């Protein structure tokens, strides 16, 4: 029984659209992956800023303990409030970090740290040297705890981003290999589906030219 065969043009067009669709899909997946990495890098800058802020906070804390300069206390307070703002504005994002960070504990610690520094600033150290010494020790412990927590988050985020970049590189290489393989397979398929019918046409035309019309 006579069966309608798809035309050569349709076969070529189908192969072209298949390749194009695969390229588009792979490109979109790689774009989304790179966008995710870009978003992570942007947030890691915020985490690095938080770590740097706590370091500056502690630097002015130590300067104030040494020299009793009001400007050092003012700078310490400024960096403390900046760290509070960073944590408050990025609370949900910090919760979703690769390292599980207790945001509420950090908020509590930094609030207590600020209150202790304010109390120390208002205290008359000459009249209450023992209380001043005790407050200074508590401030140092709380500040060290904050720096340790932010440093751990910062280091973990850098490692996580490095792992993401390595994974993305592997995905990109695998995508290129996949497209090459698919291209070769599609090329072989089109070669068989297009060249073979053209060869049959050539043979038939040769027979007609020889006067064989059967």
KATAMO-V801682 format. One line per field, one symbol per residue. psi: psi as a letter, one per 30 degrees, with the letter a starting at -180 (. if undefined). A space follows every 50 residues. Layout:
psi=???
//
This chain:
psi=kkkkkkleeeeeeeeeeeeeeeeeeeeeeeeeeeeeeeeeeeefeeeeee eeeeeeeeefeeeeeefhkeeeeeeeeeeeeeeeeeeefgeeeeeglekj kjeeeeeeeeeeeeeeeeeeefkjfefieeeeeeeeeeeeeeeeeeeeee eeeeeeeeeeeeeeeeeeeeeeeeeeeeeeeeeeeeeeeeeefeeeeeee eeeeeeeefggjg.
//
